[in-house]
Amino acid sequence: MKYTKYEIARLIGARALQLSMGAPLLLKLNEQELEAMKYDVVAIATKEVEADVISFTIKRSMPQPAVPQVRKKILIENVDASENVAATVSRIPTEDDLSE
């Protein structure tokens, strides 16, 4: 799954907070690596996110489905040639027409 930059920032921030509160490391890092990172919880959290070892659930909200607009078919029966057929056929459906 590909994460957005906002999701990655949220993951790193949440994991860094956990680490700062004393959570155990999920990666095996030796002392040289930790000293190179200066024991920075954000750097450690970034490494854990890049290694994909954290177990967070990301729930993406999806947009509401659009209400389909259905056109009502107009049946023309027994139309004389003298009547204006175009005006009858091209009328715009109203809210009442769509709700039926």
N, C-alpha and C positions, 0 to 999 in steps of 0.2 A: 504494500500500500504506500502510495506517495503522500507525504505530509506537506501541508502548506507551510510557509515560513512562520505563520502565526501559531500553528500547532506545534512546530518544533520549538519555538520560543516558550510556549506554555509547558511543554514537556521538560525542557531544560530547567525552567524556573521551578516547577513543582519538584523535580528530582533534586535540585540543588537545595531546596528548603528541607527536604527529607534528610539529605546528607548533613546539613548544618545542625539538624536536631538529633543526630547520632545514629542514623540508619546505617546498616552495614553496606559495604561496597559490593556491587554485583560483578565487578571485574577483578581479576587477579592482577594487581599492580604492585610492582616491587618498589623498594624505597627510592631508587634512583628516579623512577618515573614520577612518583609522588613529589619528590623534591624538585624535579624539573617543572612540575605544575604548581609548585609552591603551596601544595595542599589546598588549592583553590577549589571550592565545591562546584563552582560553575564549570570549570575546566573538566573536572571529574564527571559531572553530569553530562557534559557535551560528549565526552568519550563513550559514556554508557549509551547515550541516544544513538550515536553513530554505529556502535556495535550491536544495536537493537536487542539489548538484554533487559530492558525495562518492560514492565507489564502494566501499562496504562491502557484504558479503554477510551477511545476518542469517539464521541457521538456527534455526527455532523447533522445539523438541522437542514432539512430540505425545504424548498419553497412550496407553498400551498399549490395544489393543482388548480389550474385555471378552469373556470366554469365553461363547459363547451357551449358554443352558440350554435343552435340548431335552427336552420331556416325551415319555415313551414311551407310545404308545397301548396300552391294554389291551383285548384282544379278549375278549369274553365269548361263549362258545359253549355251548349246551346247559345253560343255567342253569335250575334248578328254581325255582319260585316260593317254595319254602320256604327257599332260601339267602338270605343277606344280601348283596344285590347292592351296596348302598351301601358296605359295608366293602371289597369287592373293587375297586370303581372309584375310591374316594377314597384309596387308599394313596399315600404319598409316595414318589416315585422315589428310589432310592439312588444312590450314586456309580457302582455297577456298571451300573445301568440307563442312566445318562447316557453312559457310555464306550462302549457298544455301537453 
